Amino acid sequence: RKWDTRGEYRNGNTLREYQLEGVTWLLFNWVRQTKLHPSR
């Protein structure tokens, strides 16, 4: 699901497209319980 970048943020800030993609990727992996840095 794509997020809408027109949300209200503090001080009138907005997310850039690449930032939104990064947050979406992190959330996707968190939900799937994927470890970003597996133990060695």
C-alpha positions in Angstrom: 0.0 0.0 0.0 1.4 3.4 -1.0 1.3 6.2 1.6 0.1 9.7 0.8 2.8 12.3 1.1 0.4 15.1 1.7 0.1 14.4 5.5 0.6 17.2 8.0 4.0 17.2 9.7 5.6 19.5 12.2 6.6 22.9 11.0 5.0 22.3 7.6 7.6 19.7 6.6 7.0 17.0 4.0 8.6 13.7 3.1 10.5 13.3 -0.1 9.6 10.4 -2.3 12.8 8.5 -1.5 12.2 9.0 2.2 8.6 7.7 1.9 9.9 4.6 0.0 12.5 4.0 2.8 9.9 4.2 5.6 7.6 1.9 3.6 10.4 -0.6 3.2 11.3 -0.6 6.9 7.6 -1.0 7.9 7.2 -3.9 5.4 10.2 -5.7 6.8 9.2 -5.0 10.4 5.7 -6.4 9.8 7.2 -9.5 8.2 9.5 -9.8 11.2 12.5 -9.7 9.0 15.8 -9.1 10.7 17.8 -6.4 8.9 21.1 -7.5 10.5 21.1 -11.2 11.3 23.2 -12.5 14.2 26.6 -14.0 13.3 
